[in-house]
Amino acid sequence: MDITDVLGLDTLLAQMILAIGAAMVFGNGFAVFQHKKGRGPDRAKEDFHPARAWWLLSVGLMISIWGIASLFV
């Protein structure tokens, strides 16, 4: 028996990948949603970049799919 099996590191890594991807999806999705409603941070120093938010949302979606696939395959 290997230490990886005992600690369940394969499953833990897949869960961490899923969590990072889901955080990217929800965070950027929330930013896009708030921007469409005309709301933003009170002290925003920069303009909102929708292309960047959509790009990071799609990257987060791919990472989430990768994490889900790693858990079930």
C-alpha positions in Angstrom: 0.0 0.0 0.0 1.3 3.4 -1.0 1.1 6.6 1.1 -0.9 8.2 -1.7 -3.6 5.6 -1.3 -3.6 6.0 2.5 -4.0 9.8 2.4 -6.2 9.9 -0.6 -4.1 12.5 -2.4 -5.5 11.8 -5.8 -9.0 12.6 -4.7 -7.8 15.6 -2.7 -6.0 17.0 -5.7 -9.1 16.6 -8.0 -11.2 18.3 -5.3 -8.8 21.2 -5.1 -8.8 21.6 -8.9 -12.6 21.6 -8.9 -12.7 24.1 -6.1 -10.3 26.5 -7.9 -12.2 26.2 -11.2 -15.6 26.7 -9.4 -14.3 29.8 -7.6 -13.1 31.3 -11.0 -16.5 30.6 -12.6 -18.6 32.0 -9.7 -16.3 35.0 -9.1 -16.1 36.1 -12.7 -19.8 35.3 -13.3 -20.7 37.5 -10.3 -18.5 40.3 -11.6 -20.2 40.1 -15.1 -23.6 40.0 -13.5 -22.9 43.0 -11.3 -21.5 45.0 -14.2 -24.6 44.3 -16.3 -26.7 45.7 -13.4 -24.5 48.9 -13.3 -23.0 48.1 -9.9 -19.4 47.9 -9.0 -17.0 48.4 -6.2 -17.1 51.8 -4.5 -13.5 52.6 -5.0 -12.8 50.9 -8.3 -9.7 52.4 -9.8 -9.8 50.6 -13.1 -12.5 50.1 -15.6 -14.3 46.7 -15.9 -12.8 44.5 -18.7 -15.6 42.2 -19.8 -13.4 40.3 -22.2 -11.0 39.4 -19.4 -13.9 38.4 -17.1 -15.4 36.2 -19.8 -12.0 34.6 -20.6 -11.3 33.8 -17.0 -14.9 32.4 -16.6 -14.3 30.1 -19.5 -10.9 29.0 -18.2 -12.5 28.3 -14.8 -15.2 26.3 -16.5 -12.6 24.1 -18.3 -10.7 23.7 -15.0 -14.0 22.7 -13.3 -14.8 20.1 -16.0 -11.2 18.7 -15.6 -11.7 18.4 -11.8 -15.1 16.7 -12.2 -13.7 14.3 -14.8 -10.8 13.5 -12.5 -13.1 12.7 -9.6 -15.3 10.3 -11.6 -12.8 8.7 -14.0 
